[in-house]
Amino acid sequence: MSRLRISTISFLNTVPLMWDFEHGPRGSDFNVSYTVPSACAAELLSGAADIGIIPAAAYAQIPDLAIIPGVAIAARRAVRSILLVSKVPLERFRRWLWTLHP
């Protein structure tokens, strides 16, 4: 029997979802690979992975996927986990955003 191929990301928020796959009694039944979110989606699309943690937007782009009910990385309130880094001053960035979404 072949091992289930799991494509995931090594972010702290995925630890609860991946713990049993890595540390459970059947941990050797799984082939877990770590990459970035967009690559997880690409691995599902290409057939290189059987299951993966992907961005929600990628779900609409990959045919024949099924969502596992009750499993998600989500928040009910605002989160402060995104860091925006830019070489452009914030004032210039705001003007650029305004041209995209006036």
C-alpha positions in Angstrom: 0.0 0.0 0.0 1.4 3.4 -1.0 1.9 6.2 1.6 -0.4 9.2 1.5 1.5 12.2 0.0 0.8 15.4 2.0 1.9 18.8 0.9 2.0 21.4 3.6 3.6 24.5 4.9 5.9 24.9 7.9 4.0 27.8 9.5 3.1 27.7 13.1 -0.6 27.8 12.4 -0.4 24.4 10.6 1.1 22.6 13.6 -2.3 21.5 15.0 -3.4 20.1 11.7 -0.2 18.2 11.0 0.7 16.9 14.5 -0.7 13.4 14.1 0.6 13.0 10.6 4.1 13.6 12.0 4.0 12.3 15.6 1.1 9.8 15.7 1.4 6.1 15.9 0.9 5.8 12.1 3.4 8.6 11.2 5.3 6.3 8.9 2.2 5.8 6.7 2.5 9.4 5.4 5.0 11.2 3.1 4.9 14.8 4.3 6.7 17.5 2.3 7.0 21.1 3.3 6.9 24.0 0.9 5.2 27.3 0.4 1.3 27.6 0.0 1.4 28.2 -3.8 3.6 25.1 -4.3 1.2 23.0 -2.2 -1.5 23.9 -4.7 0.7 23.2 -7.6 1.6 19.8 -6.2 -2.1 18.9 -5.9 -2.8 20.1 -9.4 0.1 18.1 -10.8 -0.8 14.9 -8.9 2.5 15.0 -6.8 0.4 15.3 -3.6 -2.8 13.5 -2.5 -3.8 16.1 0.2 -2.5 19.6 0.9 -3.0 22.8 2.8 -3.6 25.4 0.2 -4.8 29.0 -0.1 -8.6 29.2 -0.3 -8.4 30.9 -3.7 -6.5 28.0 -5.1 -9.5 25.7 -4.4 -11.4 27.3 -7.3 -8.5 26.7 -9.7 -7.9 23.0 -9.2 -10.6 20.6 -10.5 -12.0 17.7 -8.5 -10.8 18.8 -5.1 -12.8 18.1 -2.0 -12.6 20.1 1.2 -12.3 18.1 4.4 -15.2 19.3 6.6 -14.4 21.1 9.8 -10.8 21.7 9.0 -9.4 25.1 8.2 -6.9 27.8 9.2 -9.3 30.7 9.9 -10.2 33.4 12.3 -13.5 34.9 13.4 -11.9 38.3 14.2 -9.2 40.5 12.8 -5.7 39.0 12.8 -2.3 40.7 12.9 -0.2 38.0 11.3 0.7 39.7 8.0 3.9 41.6 7.6 4.1 44.0 4.6 7.7 44.8 3.7 8.5 47.3 1.0 11.4 49.3 -0.4 8.9 52.0 -1.4 7.8 54.6 1.3 4.4 54.0 2.7 3.1 57.4 1.3 4.0 56.4 -2.2 2.5 52.9 -1.7 -0.8 54.5 -0.6 -1.0 56.6 -3.8 -0.3 53.4 -5.9 -3.1 51.5 -4.1 -5.5 54.5 -4.7 -4.8 54.3 -8.5 -5.8 50.6 -8.4 -8.9 51.1 -6.2 -10.1 54.7 -6.3 
